[in-house]
Amino acid sequence: MHEQMAGVTSRLDQTERDLDLERATREEIIKKEDAKGSRISELRDELTRPLWDTFHLWCLNEILNYDQNSQMYKALNYVIRH
């Protein structure tokens, strides 16, 4: 169990670094386009949607590794349903 949580923590740390890079890249694109108003929202959605889709697929796969009564299963299930 401890090894599994260490693996999850390591993956979360890497994911956080990836998200920081993704966020910076997204904002640079918005700046380069000199986007204003609703175009900023449109760009953020366009640039972020693939990341969310990938995260959703990861959750669908990851949930199979947990007991239905575990907190991790419940958290992943929440993400999948919303």
C-alpha positions in Angstrom: 0.0 0.0 0.0 2.8 2.4 0.9 4.6 1.7 -2.3 1.4 2.3 -4.3 0.9 5.7 -2.6 4.6 6.6 -3.2 4.0 5.8 -6.9 0.9 7.9 -7.0 2.7 10.8 -5.3 5.6 10.6 -7.8 3.1 10.6 -10.7 1.3 13.6 -9.1 4.5 15.5 -8.8 5.3 14.9 -12.4 1.8 15.9 -13.4 2.0 19.1 -11.5 5.3 20.0 -13.3 3.6 19.1 -16.6 0.6 21.3 -15.8 2.8 24.2 -14.9 4.5 23.9 -18.3 1.2 23.5 -20.1 -0.2 26.6 -18.3 2.8 28.7 -19.2 2.6 27.6 -22.9 -1.1 28.3 -23.1 -0.7 31.8 -21.7 2.2 32.5 -24.1 0.0 31.5 -27.0 -2.8 33.8 -25.8 -0.3 36.7 -25.5 1.2 36.1 -29.0 -2.3 36.2 -30.5 -3.0 39.3 -28.5 -6.3 37.8 -27.7 -9.0 39.8 -26.0 -12.3 39.1 -24.3 -14.2 36.0 -25.3 -11.3 34.9 -27.6 -9.2 34.3 -24.4 -11.8 31.9 -23.1 -12.1 30.2 -26.5 -8.3 29.7 -26.7 -8.0 28.4 -23.2 -10.8 25.9 -23.9 -9.2 24.8 -27.2 -5.8 24.5 -25.7 -6.9 22.8 -22.5 -9.5 20.3 -23.8 -7.0 17.7 -25.0 -5.4 17.8 -21.5 -8.7 17.2 -19.8 -9.6 14.5 -22.2 -6.3 12.7 -21.5 -6.9 13.1 -17.8 -10.4 11.7 -18.1 -9.0 8.6 -19.9 -6.3 8.2 -17.3 -9.0 8.3 -14.6 -11.0 5.6 -16.4 -8.0 3.4 -16.6 -6.6 4.1 -13.1 -9.9 3.4 -11.3 -9.6 -0.3 -12.3 -6.6 -0.5 -9.9 -8.6 0.3 -6.7 -11.2 -1.4 -4.6 -14.7 0.1 -4.9 -14.7 1.0 -1.2 -11.4 2.9 -1.3 -11.2 6.7 -1.1 -9.1 6.7 -4.3 -11.8 4.9 -6.2 -14.4 7.3 -4.9 -12.3 10.3 -5.9 -11.6 8.9 -9.4 -15.3 8.0 -9.8 -16.3 11.6 -8.8 -13.9 13.0 -11.5 -15.2 10.6 -14.1 -18.9 11.5 -13.4 -18.3 15.2 -13.5 
